[in-house]
Amino acid sequence: MSIVIYIAVMAGVTYLVRMIPFTLMKKKIYSRFLKSFLYYIPYAVLSAMTIPAIFYSTGDVLTALLGTVVAVILAYIGLPLIVVALAASGTALIASLLR
Amino acid sequence: MRLGFRRGLIHGIPIALGYFSVSFGFGIMAVRAGLTVMEAVCISMTNLTSAGQAAGVSVIAASGTYIEMAVTQFIINIRYSLMGLSLSQKLDSSFNTAHRLVVSFGITDEIFAVSSAQPSKLTPRYMYGLILISFIGWSSGTLLGAAAGNILPSIITDAMGIVLYGMFLAIIIPAAKKSRSVLLAIVIAALISTVLYYAVPRLSSGFAVIISSVISAFIAAILFPVPEEEEKKE
């Protein structure tokens, strides 16, 4: 087994699943249902990726939970992405130092 | 406002920071699994994906077959097809085939998240900015993690694990605040994903994301079809 072939297979498959729909789908979708479906997909994907994974993201459920609460509050206020992201991390760091 | 290269770079800063910390962890993991620093960096520069790379390294470490590698990557990364399809409906008219071929390399969870949250059509330049800075964060994090992974205290790398999820929340929560139907889609997806996480622990995270998001977007699309005006805004 060669490491070069392993990497080539990984990169090749990963590129193809990204490239095929994105490059070949040049038509505008007119179906109202399909349009609505694709409109909700980003939010659904992000939500499914975040929950419950966020609670295990720091290796300690308590610090992750505190980071999540801070992120939710700041996101609700409408602060920029970077502020919310770093505040969540900073909260988790402070919480783990105090623990 | 037109989405140019510089805006792409700026919007990519939180992604790059998050990537740096995640790929730092990937670098440490790859070297522990027996790969060289060069090999780890090479994987990051050609794959640009977290879950797929982690799974790939474990296939390599276990001396798995090439078929096993291909199937693993396909299953974990097939969600990118769904994202690519969604993004294909949001492209500026200047997006020709050549641009599509290059930009498709950079469709990741985070780049998809940030670009699909933009109110206007996506331009190739914006996407290049977003992808370039994310690529730099991902590759340099891998390099440092692989070369000097044990220098940074774990208390810091642990806390960095939440950065990207924090960014996701910053995207979905304001959208849910504005629209009840988006809120519904988010809640259903979170519920299904949580049930799958505990009830079917062997299911790959990539598949769990597809199942949860397809069901929830399906329900939301049936109950609340998007009105014509909102489509134009996109």
Interface residues (C-beta under 8 A of the other chain):
Chain A: M1 I3 I5 Y6 I7 V9 M10 A11 V13 T14 Y15 V17 R18 M19 I20 P21 F22 T23 M25 K26 K28 I29 R32 F33 L34 K35 S36 F37 L38 Y39 Y40 I41 P42 Y43 A44 V45 L46 S47 A48 M49 T50 I51 P52 A53 I54 S57 T58 G59 D60 T63 A64 G67 T68 A71 V72 L74 A75 Y76 G78 L79 P80 L81 I82 V83 V84 A85 L86 A87 A88 S89 G90 A92 L93 S96 L97
Chain B: H11 I13 P14 L17 G18 L35 E39 C42 I43 T46 N47 L48 T49 G52 Q53 G56 V59 I60 S63 T65 Y66 M69 A70 Q73 F74 N77 I78 R79 Y80 S81 L82 M83 G84 L85 S86 L87 S88 Q89 T97 R100 L101 V103 S104 F105 I107 D109 F112 A113 V114 S116 A117 I155 I156 D158 A159 M160 G161 I162 V163 L164 Y165 G166 M167 F168 L169 A170 I171 I172 I173 P174 A175 A176 K177 S181 V182 A185 I186 V187 I188 A189 A190 I192 S193 T194 Y197 S205 A208 V209 S212 S213 V214 S216 A217 F218 A220 A221 I222 F224 P225 V226 E230 E231 E234
